[in-house]
């Protein structure tokens, strides 16, 4: 349990450094104030600092949860983008074949048109005579 708490504090310190936050729960907990003759009530200050520590722990949990969710969204987005590319790549040949023209059919059609044109020319010549 102690190792887990220590690891959590180290993770918290690391995250807070990245975010520019100066204090973490442990540094608040370990803060000791000098006693002066007419100073604050030490127990009251300690209770207040304990409340701050609880809030820091809660903030840390919220931040790490949000970061985990953000990373999951990024992971899903990358997956969806990859799926989109895969589907587009798989569909491209299909689109190409949908609009593909059989070269033999085109050549045969041209030959038939040429034959029809020749027959039409012969027919015109025979009528002119």
Backbone torsions as a table, in degrees:
resi	resn	phi	psi	omega
1	UNK	NA	-42.0	179.9
2	UNK	-63.7	-40.3	179.0
3	UNK	-63.0	-40.9	179.4
4	UNK	-63.8	-42.8	178.5
5	UNK	-64.1	-42.0	178.6
6	UNK	-63.4	-43.5	178.1
7	UNK	-62.4	-42.1	179.2
8	UNK	-63.0	-41.0	177.9
9	UNK	-64.3	-40.7	178.2
10	UNK	-65.3	-41.5	176.5
11	UNK	-62.4	-41.2	179.2
12	UNK	-62.8	-46.4	178.9
13	UNK	-58.7	-44.4	-179.5
14	UNK	-61.8	-47.3	179.9
15	UNK	-63.5	-44.4	-178.9
16	UNK	-63.7	-36.8	176.0
17	UNK	-61.7	-42.7	179.3
18	UNK	-62.5	-36.1	-178.5
19	UNK	-85.9	-6.4	-179.9
20	UNK	80.4	21.0	178.8
21	UNK	-88.3	127.6	-174.1
22	UNK	-78.7	-39.0	-173.5
23	UNK	-104.8	144.1	171.4
24	UNK	-123.8	172.6	-174.7
25	UNK	-57.6	-42.0	-177.3
26	UNK	-66.7	-42.8	179.9
27	UNK	-66.0	-32.6	175.6
28	UNK	-68.4	-44.6	-179.0
29	UNK	-62.3	-38.2	-176.2
30	UNK	-86.4	-4.6	-179.2
31	UNK	-65.6	131.2	179.4
32	UNK	-124.5	132.3	-178.9
33	UNK	-103.3	145.5	176.6
34	UNK	-69.5	142.8	177.6
35	UNK	-88.3	130.1	177.2
36	UNK	-119.7	164.8	-175.1
37	UNK	-62.0	-44.4	-178.9
38	UNK	-117.9	50.1	-176.1
39	UNK	-94.6	-164.8	-180.0
40	UNK	-78.6	160.0	176.2
41	UNK	-72.5	116.6	-175.6
42	UNK	-57.5	-42.2	-179.3
43	UNK	-66.4	-36.8	178.3
44	UNK	-67.2	-42.2	177.4
45	UNK	-63.0	-43.7	179.1
46	UNK	-61.8	-42.1	178.6
47	UNK	-63.1	-42.1	179.2
48	UNK	-63.0	-44.8	178.6
49	UNK	-63.8	-36.0	176.1
50	UNK	-61.8	-39.7	176.6
51	UNK	-63.9	-40.5	178.5
52	UNK	-63.2	-41.6	179.0
53	UNK	-60.2	-44.1	178.6
54	UNK	-59.6	-43.9	178.3
55	UNK	-63.3	-42.5	178.4
56	UNK	-60.2	-42.7	178.3
57	UNK	-62.1	-42.2	178.9
58	UNK	-64.6	-44.0	178.1
59	UNK	-60.3	-43.6	179.7
60	UNK	-60.9	-46.0	179.3
61	UNK	-61.0	-41.3	179.6
62	UNK	-65.8	-45.4	-179.0
63	UNK	-62.6	-46.8	-178.8
64	UNK	-66.2	-36.1	176.7
65	UNK	-63.8	-44.0	178.5
66	UNK	-65.0	-40.0	177.2
67	UNK	-63.9	-40.9	176.7
68	UNK	-61.8	-42.6	178.4
69	UNK	-64.9	-40.8	178.5
70	UNK	-61.5	-44.7	178.6
71	UNK	-63.4	-38.8	178.3
72	UNK	-65.2	-40.7	177.3
73	UNK	-63.7	-42.9	177.6
74	UNK	-62.0	-41.4	179.2
75	UNK	-63.1	-44.2	178.5
76	UNK	-64.5	-41.8	179.1
77	UNK	-60.7	-44.0	178.3
78	UNK	-63.1	-40.0	178.5
79	UNK	-63.5	-45.3	-179.5
80	UNK	-64.5	-39.1	178.1
81	UNK	-63.5	-41.0	178.9
82	UNK	-65.8	-41.5	177.7
83	UNK	-62.7	-41.2	179.6
84	UNK	-61.2	-44.1	178.4
85	UNK	-64.1	-42.0	-179.7
86	UNK	-62.9	-45.2	179.4
87	UNK	-64.7	-40.4	178.9
88	UNK	-64.7	-40.7	179.2
89	UNK	-66.9	-38.0	179.5
90	UNK	-71.1	-32.3	-177.6
91	UNK	-80.8	-26.5	-177.0
92	UNK	-57.1	-50.0	178.1
93	UNK	-61.0	-34.8	178.7
94	UNK	-63.0	-44.0	178.0
95	UNK	-63.5	-41.0	179.3
96	UNK	-61.7	-41.6	-178.6
97	UNK	-74.4	-26.8	177.0
98	UNK	-63.5	-37.4	-176.9
99	UNK	-102.6	5.6	-178.6
100	UNK	-72.1	145.6	-179.7
101	UNK	-111.6	132.9	177.7
102	UNK	-75.9	115.2	-175.5
103	UNK	-58.5	-38.8	179.7
104	UNK	-62.6	-38.7	179.4
105	UNK	-65.4	-39.9	179.2
106	UNK	-64.7	-46.3	-179.8
107	UNK	-62.4	-42.0	178.1
108	UNK	-63.7	-40.7	177.5
109	UNK	-62.2	-40.9	178.5
110	UNK	-64.0	-43.5	178.7
111	UNK	-61.4	-41.2	179.3
112	UNK	-65.1	-39.9	177.6
113	UNK	-64.6	-40.3	178.6
114	UNK	-63.2	-43.0	178.0
115	UNK	-62.4	-43.1	179.5
116	UNK	-64.3	-39.8	178.4
117	UNK	-63.8	-42.1	178.3
118	UNK	-63.4	-42.8	178.6
119	UNK	-63.9	-39.4	178.6
120	UNK	-64.7	-41.6	177.3
121	UNK	-61.5	-43.5	178.6
122	UNK	-62.3	-41.3	179.3
123	UNK	-63.1	-42.8	178.9
124	UNK	-63.1	-42.2	-178.9
125	UNK	-64.7	-40.7	-179.6
126	UNK	-67.4	-32.5	177.8
127	UNK	-74.2	-30.4	-179.2
128	UNK	-72.3	-22.2	-178.2
129	UNK	-82.6	NA	NA
